[in-house]
């Protein structure tokens, strides 16, 4: 089997790039003849098609990347197998996707979204995102690298550190977490809430809005927004430095940081919906807050990035849920339970590690990928 993997290569610290790179690494370690190339690099992709002649071109992205992940390899006679996430609504390329023999998605929820929006479910297989469980692992609380992270963030050894990581924090449920923390502040032990966000223009206003909420709630001294650029090398230690990972996300097709937190033996606060239903087990590896609200829309405005002209309006026959909000009361209850019970944090963290190693280690995912290709396409 010869596989060409299309993703953001060489990998940036983002989720999609990490998803693709871990599959690439896993296949290489299995001895599969594999190469990687940037999904937008038309000339380099064509070069691989001509001399490498891959059996499979697997492309990592969302439905809007179909021109790069599917149409381009098909143009050169290569077998495209996209590995897709969802962003609430699949607005285009249904005919192209339905013409493929196989589509991979990151969770059962993503599969449901594609089926809802017109994709043939018989062609869809769920392949979870891999996790490097050699890098994301338990660390001793007195490890110099862990102490250095907490010290740099101004967190004392006796404080409970709660962490959320994302391109922005609000989409990961940070506003709901802050509201919950304000409710239990007087009952909880000394704590600090750290939101690690990626510095980018589109999130500056969101970050300011989040910090304004923290001020209005009276917890601004306990909330830290870290906006530095970091590499994947730093991430295990950032997660390893926290006591609780909290991300009851508003939209989540898988939840890579939640899985990485489990690999580091950290208990997780999530939401009882979407991709987290695959990755987390309520009461065992995580606490999943109930869904308090579903954000429903009757139409969306799309543009060139989705294969339409600018300001193209798509109206739905039936309203579509495009976003979720977790129950603040549930988050508060779960946070207080974990903050006041060290033994529970350790028990849930250890269970999380076992689950991740067994189900989401990148080598397990690579093996599952090969098995799917053999079973569904007959390519050895």
C-alpha positions as CSV (number, residue, x, y, z in Angstrom):
1,X,0.0,0.0,0.0
2,X,1.3,3.4,-1.0
3,X,-0.2,6.4,0.8
4,X,0.1,10.1,0.2
5,X,-1.1,12.2,3.1
6,X,-2.3,15.8,2.4
7,X,-2.3,18.2,5.4
8,X,-0.7,21.4,6.6
9,X,2.9,20.0,6.1
10,X,5.4,20.7,7.5
11,X,3.0,20.7,10.5
12,X,2.0,23.9,12.3
13,X,0.8,23.6,15.9
14,X,-2.9,23.5,14.8
15,X,-5.2,20.6,15.2
16,X,-5.7,19.6,11.6
17,X,-1.9,19.6,11.0
18,X,-1.3,17.5,14.1
19,X,-4.1,15.1,13.0
20,X,-2.4,14.6,9.6
21,X,1.1,14.4,11.0
22,X,0.3,11.7,13.5
23,X,-1.3,9.5,10.8
24,X,1.8,10.0,8.7
25,X,4.1,9.1,11.6
26,X,2.0,6.0,12.4
27,X,1.9,4.7,8.9
28,X,5.7,5.2,8.5
29,X,6.3,3.4,11.7
30,X,4.2,0.5,10.5
31,X,6.3,0.2,7.4
32,X,3.7,1.6,5.0
33,X,5.2,3.4,2.0
34,X,4.0,6.9,2.9
35,X,4.8,10.5,2.0
36,X,3.4,13.8,3.2
37,X,2.7,17.0,1.3
38,X,1.0,20.3,1.9
39,X,-2.7,20.0,0.9
40,X,-2.6,23.3,-1.0
41,X,0.7,22.6,-2.9
42,X,-0.7,21.7,-6.3
43,X,2.7,21.4,-8.0
44,X,4.2,19.2,-5.4
45,X,1.1,17.0,-5.2
46,X,1.2,16.5,-8.9
47,X,4.9,15.6,-8.6
48,X,4.0,12.8,-6.1
49,X,1.2,11.6,-8.3
50,X,3.5,11.2,-11.3
51,X,6.5,9.3,-9.7
52,X,5.1,7.9,-6.4
53,X,1.8,6.7,-7.9
54,X,0.0,6.4,-4.6
55,X,-2.8,3.9,-4.1
56,X,-4.5,6.3,-1.6
57,X,-4.4,10.0,-1.3
58,X,-5.8,10.8,2.2
59,X,-6.5,14.5,2.8
60,X,-7.1,16.0,6.2
61,X,-9.5,19.0,6.5
62,X,-13.1,20.0,6.4
63,X,-15.7,19.9,3.6
64,X,-14.5,23.3,2.3
65,X,-11.1,21.8,1.5
66,X,-12.7,19.4,-1.1
67,X,-11.0,21.2,-4.1
68,X,-7.6,20.5,-2.5
69,X,-8.2,17.1,-0.9
70,X,-10.5,15.5,-3.5
71,X,-10.9,17.3,-6.8
72,X,-7.1,17.7,-7.3
73,X,-6.1,14.1,-6.9
74,X,-9.1,12.9,-8.9
75,X,-8.0,15.1,-11.8
76,X,-4.8,13.0,-11.9
77,X,-6.5,9.7,-11.6
78,X,-5.5,9.2,-7.9
79,X,-7.9,7.6,-5.4
80,X,-8.9,10.4,-2.9
81,X,-10.0,9.4,0.6
82,X,-10.8,12.6,2.6
83,X,-10.6,12.5,6.4
84,X,-12.9,15.3,7.4
85,X,-14.1,17.3,10.4
86,X,-17.4,19.3,10.5
87,X,-18.1,23.0,11.3
88,X,-21.8,22.8,11.9
89,X,-23.1,22.5,8.4
90,X,-21.9,20.9,5.1
91,X,-22.9,23.5,2.6
92,X,-21.3,22.3,-0.7
93,X,-19.7,19.4,-2.6
94,X,-22.3,16.8,-1.7
95,X,-22.2,15.4,-5.3
96,X,-18.4,15.1,-5.3
97,X,-18.3,13.5,-1.8
98,X,-21.1,11.1,-2.7
99,X,-19.1,10.0,-5.8
100,X,-16.3,8.7,-3.6
101,X,-16.1,5.1,-2.4
102,X,-15.0,6.0,1.1
103,X,-15.0,9.1,3.4
104,X,-13.4,9.2,6.8
105,X,-14.7,11.4,9.6
106,X,-13.4,12.0,13.1
107,X,-16.4,11.1,15.2
108,X,-19.9,9.6,15.1
109,X,-21.3,13.1,15.6
110,X,-19.4,14.3,12.5
111,X,-20.8,11.3,10.6
112,X,-24.3,12.3,11.7
113,X,-23.8,15.9,10.4
114,X,-22.6,14.7,7.0
115,X,-25.6,12.3,6.7
116,X,-28.0,15.1,7.8
117,X,-26.6,17.3,5.1
118,X,-26.9,14.9,2.2
119,X,-23.9,12.6,2.3
120,X,-24.4,8.8,1.9
121,X,-23.7,7.3,5.3
122,X,-22.8,3.9,3.9
123,X,-19.6,5.4,2.5
124,X,-18.6,7.1,5.8
125,X,-16.3,5.4,8.3
126,X,-15.3,6.9,11.7
127,X,-11.5,7.2,12.3
128,X,-10.6,9.1,15.5
129,X,-7.7,11.5,15.7
130,X,-4.5,10.0,17.1
131,X,-2.6,11.1,20.2
132,X,1.1,10.9,20.9
133,X,0.9,9.1,24.2
134,X,4.7,9.1,24.5
135,X,4.8,12.9,24.6
136,X,1.4,13.4,26.4
137,X,1.9,11.4,29.6
138,X,1.7,11.8,33.3
139,X,4.3,14.1,34.9
140,X,5.5,14.4,38.5
141,X,4.1,17.5,40.0
142,X,7.7,18.4,41.1
143,X,9.1,18.0,37.6
144,X,11.3,21.1,36.8
145,X,9.5,21.6,33.5
146,X,6.0,21.4,35.1
147,X,7.1,23.8,38.0
148,X,8.5,26.2,35.4
149,X,5.2,26.3,33.5
150,X,3.2,27.1,36.7
151,X,5.8,29.6,37.9
152,X,5.7,31.4,34.5
153,X,1.9,31.6,34.8
154,X,2.0,32.9,38.3
155,X,0.4,29.8,39.9
156,X,1.6,28.7,43.3
157,X,2.0,25.0,44.2
158,X,-1.1,25.0,46.4
159,X,-3.4,26.6,43.8
160,X,-5.8,24.5,41.6
161,X,-5.0,25.2,37.9
162,X,-7.8,24.9,35.5
163,X,-6.9,25.0,31.8
164,X,-8.6,25.6,28.5
165,X,-6.7,25.5,25.1
166,X,-8.0,26.6,21.7
167,X,-7.7,29.0,18.8
168,X,-9.9,31.1,21.0
169,X,-11.3,30.3,24.4
170,X,-15.0,31.1,24.0
171,X,-15.6,28.4,21.3
172,X,-14.1,25.9,23.9
173,X,-16.7,27.0,26.5
174,X,-14.5,29.4,28.5
175,X,-17.3,31.9,29.1
176,X,-19.5,29.1,30.6
177,X,-16.5,27.9,32.7
178,X,-16.0,31.5,34.0
179,X,-19.6,31.8,35.0
180,X,-19.4,28.5,36.8
181,X,-16.3,29.5,38.6
182,X,-17.9,32.7,39.8
183,X,-20.7,30.7,41.3
184,X,-18.5,28.4,43.3
185,X,-15.6,30.9,44.1
186,X,-16.5,31.2,47.8
187,X,-16.7,27.4,48.3
188,X,-13.7,26.3,46.2
189,X,-10.1,26.1,47.2
190,X,-7.7,28.7,45.8
191,X,-7.7,28.5,42.0
192,X,-6.4,30.0,38.8
193,X,-8.1,29.7,35.4
194,X,-5.7,29.7,32.4
195,X,-7.0,30.1,28.8
196,X,-4.2,29.4,26.3
197,X,-5.3,30.9,23.0
198,X,-3.6,31.3,19.6
199,X,-2.6,35.0,18.8
200,X,-4.6,36.0,15.7
201,X,-6.4,39.1,14.5
202,X,-9.8,37.4,14.4
203,X,-9.8,36.5,18.1
204,X,-8.6,39.8,19.6
205,X,-12.1,41.1,20.1
206,X,-13.3,37.8,21.5
207,X,-10.4,37.7,24.0
208,X,-11.3,41.2,25.2
209,X,-14.9,40.2,25.5
210,X,-14.0,37.2,27.6
211,X,-11.8,39.3,29.9
212,X,-14.5,41.8,30.2
213,X,-16.8,39.0,31.4
214,X,-14.3,37.9,33.9
215,X,-14.1,41.5,35.3
216,X,-17.9,41.7,35.4
217,X,-18.0,38.4,37.3
218,X,-15.4,39.6,39.8
219,X,-12.9,36.9,39.1
220,X,-10.5,38.8,36.8
221,X,-7.6,38.3,39.3
222,X,-7.9,34.6,38.9
223,X,-8.2,34.5,35.1
224,X,-5.1,34.5,32.9
225,X,-5.2,34.6,29.1
226,X,-1.9,33.3,27.6
227,X,-1.6,34.5,23.9
228,X,1.9,33.5,23.0
229,X,2.7,31.3,20.0
230,X,3.9,27.9,21.2
231,X,5.0,24.7,19.6
232,X,3.6,21.2,20.0
233,X,6.7,20.4,22.1
234,X,5.4,22.7,24.9
235,X,1.8,21.4,24.9
236,X,2.4,18.3,27.0
237,X,4.0,20.3,29.8
238,X,1.2,23.0,29.7
239,X,-1.4,20.3,30.1
240,X,0.7,18.5,32.6
241,X,0.9,21.6,34.7
242,X,-2.9,21.8,35.2
243,X,-5.1,20.0,37.7
244,X,-8.3,20.1,35.6
245,X,-8.8,20.5,31.9
246,X,-12.1,22.3,31.2
247,X,-13.5,22.6,27.7
248,X,-17.3,22.2,27.4
249,X,-16.9,23.3,23.8
250,X,-19.6,25.0,21.8
251,X,-18.7,23.1,18.6
252,X,-16.4,20.0,18.7
253,X,-16.0,17.3,16.1
254,X,-13.5,15.4,18.1
255,X,-11.7,17.3,20.9
256,X,-8.0,16.7,20.6
257,X,-6.9,18.7,23.7
258,X,-9.5,16.8,25.8
259,X,-7.9,13.5,24.7
260,X,-4.4,14.8,25.3
261,X,-5.4,15.9,28.8
262,X,-6.6,12.3,29.4
263,X,-3.3,11.0,28.2
264,X,-1.6,13.3,30.8
265,X,-3.9,11.8,33.5
266,X,-6.0,15.0,33.9
267,X,-9.7,14.9,34.6
268,X,-11.8,16.7,31.9
269,X,-14.9,18.9,32.0
270,X,-16.7,18.5,28.7
271,X,-20.2,18.7,27.2
272,X,-22.6,15.8,26.7
273,X,-22.8,16.2,23.0
274,X,-20.8,16.0,19.7
275,X,-17.4,14.4,19.4
276,X,-16.9,14.2,23.2
277,X,-19.5,11.4,23.3
278,X,-16.8,9.3,21.5
279,X,-13.8,10.4,23.5
280,X,-14.9,10.9,27.1
281,X,-16.8,8.7,29.5
282,X,-19.0,10.6,31.9
283,X,-18.2,9.8,35.6
284,X,-15.2,7.7,34.6
285,X,-12.7,9.9,32.7
286,X,-14.6,13.1,32.6
287,X,-17.7,15.0,33.7
288,X,-20.0,16.0,30.8
289,X,-22.2,18.9,31.5
290,X,-25.7,18.8,30.0
291,X,-26.7,20.9,26.9
292,X,-28.4,24.1,28.1
293,X,-28.9,25.6,24.7
294,X,-28.7,24.8,21.0
295,X,-28.0,27.7,18.7
296,X,-30.3,27.3,15.7
297,X,-30.2,29.2,12.4
298,X,-32.5,29.3,9.4
299,X,-29.8,30.4,6.9
300,X,-26.1,31.0,6.5
301,X,-24.0,33.3,4.3
302,X,-21.1,31.7,2.5
303,X,-18.4,32.8,0.0
304,X,-15.4,31.7,-2.0
305,X,-14.0,29.6,0.7
306,X,-17.0,27.3,0.4
307,X,-17.1,27.2,-3.4
308,X,-19.8,29.9,-3.8
309,X,-19.8,33.5,-4.9
310,X,-19.4,36.1,-2.2
311,X,-22.3,36.6,0.2
312,X,-24.1,33.5,-1.1
313,X,-27.2,32.8,1.1
314,X,-28.2,29.2,1.8
315,X,-31.7,28.9,3.3
316,X,-32.6,25.7,5.2
317,X,-35.9,23.8,4.8
318,X,-35.6,23.1,8.5
319,X,-33.6,25.1,11.1
320,X,-30.1,23.7,11.7
321,X,-28.2,23.5,15.0
322,X,-24.8,25.0,14.5
323,X,-23.6,25.6,18.1
324,X,-24.2,24.4,21.6
325,X,-23.9,25.8,25.1
326,X,-23.2,23.7,28.2
327,X,-25.1,24.0,31.4
328,X,-23.3,26.5,33.7
329,X,-24.9,24.9,36.8
330,X,-23.6,21.4,35.7
331,X,-20.1,22.8,35.1
332,X,-20.1,24.5,38.5
333,X,-21.1,21.3,40.2
334,X,-18.5,19.2,38.4
335,X,-15.7,21.7,38.9
336,X,-16.4,22.0,42.7
337,X,-16.4,18.2,43.0
338,X,-13.1,17.9,41.3
339,X,-11.5,20.9,42.9
340,X,-12.3,19.7,46.4
341,X,-11.4,16.0,45.8
342,X,-7.8,15.2,44.9
343,X,-8.4,11.5,45.0
344,X,-11.2,11.8,42.4
345,X,-9.0,13.9,40.2
346,X,-6.3,11.2,40.3
347,X,-8.8,8.4,39.7
348,X,-10.4,10.0,36.7
349,X,-7.1,11.0,35.3
350,X,-5.7,7.4,35.5
351,X,-8.9,6.1,33.8
352,X,-8.5,8.7,31.1
353,X,-4.9,7.6,30.4
354,X,-6.0,4.0,30.0
355,X,-8.8,4.9,27.6
356,X,-6.6,7.1,25.4
357,X,-3.8,4.6,25.2
358,X,-6.2,1.8,24.2
359,X,-8.3,3.8,21.7
360,X,-6.6,6.9,20.5
361,X,-2.8,6.3,20.4
362,X,-1.6,7.4,17.0
363,X,-0.3,3.9,16.2
364,X,-3.7,2.4,17.0
365,X,-5.3,4.9,14.7
366,X,-2.8,4.2,11.9
367,X,-3.5,0.5,12.2
368,X,-7.3,1.2,12.1
369,X,-6.8,3.3,9.0
370,X,-5.0,0.5,7.2
371,X,-7.7,-2.0,8.2
372,X,-10.4,0.3,6.8
373,X,-8.6,0.7,3.5
374,X,-8.1,-3.0,3.2
375,X,-11.7,-3.8,4.2
376,X,-13.5,-1.1,2.2
377,X,-11.3,-0.6,-0.9
378,X,-9.4,-3.9,-1.1
379,X,-6.1,-2.2,-1.3
380,X,-3.3,-4.1,0.4
